[in-house]
Amino acid sequence: MAPEIIGIIGFASLLVLIALRVPVAVAMGIVGVVGGYIVNGPESVSFILGATPFETVFPYGLSVVPLFVLMGAFATHAGLSGSLYKAIYACIGHFRGGLAIATVGACGAFGAICGSSLATAATMTKVSMPEMKSRGYDEGLASAAVAAGGTLGVLIPPSIIIIIYAILTEASIGKLFAAALVPGGLAVVLYMLAISLRTRLNPALGPRGERRTGASAALHYSASGISRCCSRW
């Protein structure tokens, strides 16, 4: 059978497996192994299955990934995420929708620590959602603030995704980090402006908070979070 015909059959089989709700990665693996066995024989398939997984996870550059996750875990257990949230809220919480705006700002700051969107969204959900619900914020706005802020974890340097992309494409990690600063900062500002605009058009979405002494309170919460982190770890 010609390789072109085998390729067409394999592509059709892949679509069938996906339609049967087989996970995409598993479906692609099955089609790839069977197709490789038919085209190149068992020896080639055995070599690829033995060598490719090791070569994929072996690069030294990928060692930063668990270190970023570990750093995020340290920050979470030390309470640094809560301190960042309170520090930003102390500065802008008295504005309408300030709690949701502070959530986006804290997501950006925490994303710069752990480099993961999932970790950022999960952590800030635990910290900010109870506060916004207790203060009468609309659940849609609160959820959107956390979801939008969570995306900043992979954009604001240092980012795990940027590092993996740089390794795969052999690009400069430093240049990619520098290039991500502008869109990352711009995303934070635009998310905050969007929340501010929505709450001004519909004040019921997010009430104002109490005014605090912004600079002193922010410094207090930041210092307490850093000291708590150092004392625990």
Salt bridges, closest charged atoms under 4 A:
GLU131 OE1 - ARG135 NE 3.52
GLU210 OE1 - ARG135 NH1 3.40
GLU210 OE2 - ARG212 NH2 2.99
